[in-house]
Amino acid sequence: MTEKPLKGPASYFPSIEKTYGRPIAEWKALIRERYPAGHMQIVSFLKAEHGLGHGHANALVAHTLAEDKG
């Protein structure tokens, strides 16, 4: 049985974990601590405070916000 390839923002997750050394759950917790800040405010925070690249930060925020909207 083969795993489905990750799509959308989640496709960045393996690279994010490898590059920055933290599990996705930790990044999502950091993002949720920033609520009610908007998408781009949180992206800027991740870039400035944690050194994430724009694509990785954007993917994490987009996925987390979509997950929390249900």
C-alpha positions as CSV (number, residue, x, y, z in Angstrom):
1,M,0.0,0.0,0.0
2,T,1.4,3.4,-1.0
3,E,0.9,6.7,0.8
4,K,-0.8,9.5,-1.0
5,P,1.5,12.3,-1.9
6,L,1.0,15.4,0.2
7,K,-0.8,18.2,-1.7
8,G,-1.1,22.0,-1.2
9,P,0.6,23.6,1.8
10,A,1.2,20.3,3.5
11,S,3.5,19.3,0.7
12,Y,6.1,21.6,2.3
13,F,5.9,19.9,5.7
14,P,8.7,17.3,5.3
15,S,11.1,20.1,4.1
16,I,10.1,22.4,6.9
17,E,10.8,19.8,9.5
18,K,14.1,18.9,8.0
19,T,15.2,22.5,7.4
20,Y,14.2,24.0,10.7
21,G,14.4,20.9,13.0
22,R,11.0,21.3,14.7
23,P,7.9,19.2,14.2
24,I,4.9,20.7,12.4
25,A,2.8,20.5,15.6
26,E,5.2,23.0,17.3
27,W,4.9,25.4,14.3
28,K,1.1,25.2,14.4
29,A,1.1,25.9,18.2
30,L,3.3,29.0,17.6
31,I,0.9,30.1,14.9
32,R,-2.2,29.6,17.1
33,E,-0.5,31.7,19.9
34,R,-0.5,34.6,17.5
35,Y,-4.3,34.6,16.9
36,P,-6.2,36.8,16.2
37,A,-3.4,38.2,14.0
38,G,-4.0,37.9,10.3
39,H,-2.3,35.6,7.8
40,M,0.4,38.0,6.6
41,Q,1.1,39.2,10.2
42,I,1.8,35.6,11.3
43,V,3.9,34.9,8.2
44,S,6.0,38.0,9.0
45,F,6.4,36.9,12.6
46,L,7.7,33.4,11.5
47,K,10.1,35.0,9.1
48,A,11.4,37.6,11.4
49,E,11.5,35.7,14.7
50,H,12.2,32.1,13.5
51,G,14.1,32.6,10.2
52,L,11.6,30.7,8.0
53,G,11.5,31.4,4.3
54,H,8.4,33.0,2.9
55,G,7.1,29.9,1.2
56,H,7.5,27.7,4.3
57,A,5.9,30.3,6.6
58,N,3.1,30.9,4.2
59,A,2.4,27.2,3.8
60,L,2.3,26.7,7.6
61,V,0.0,29.6,8.2
62,A,-2.4,28.8,5.3
63,H,-2.7,25.1,6.4
64,T,-3.2,26.0,10.1
65,L,-5.8,28.7,9.4
66,A,-7.7,26.4,7.0
67,E,-7.6,23.6,9.6
68,D,-8.9,25.8,12.3
69,K,-11.8,27.1,10.1
70,G,-13.0,23.5,9.9
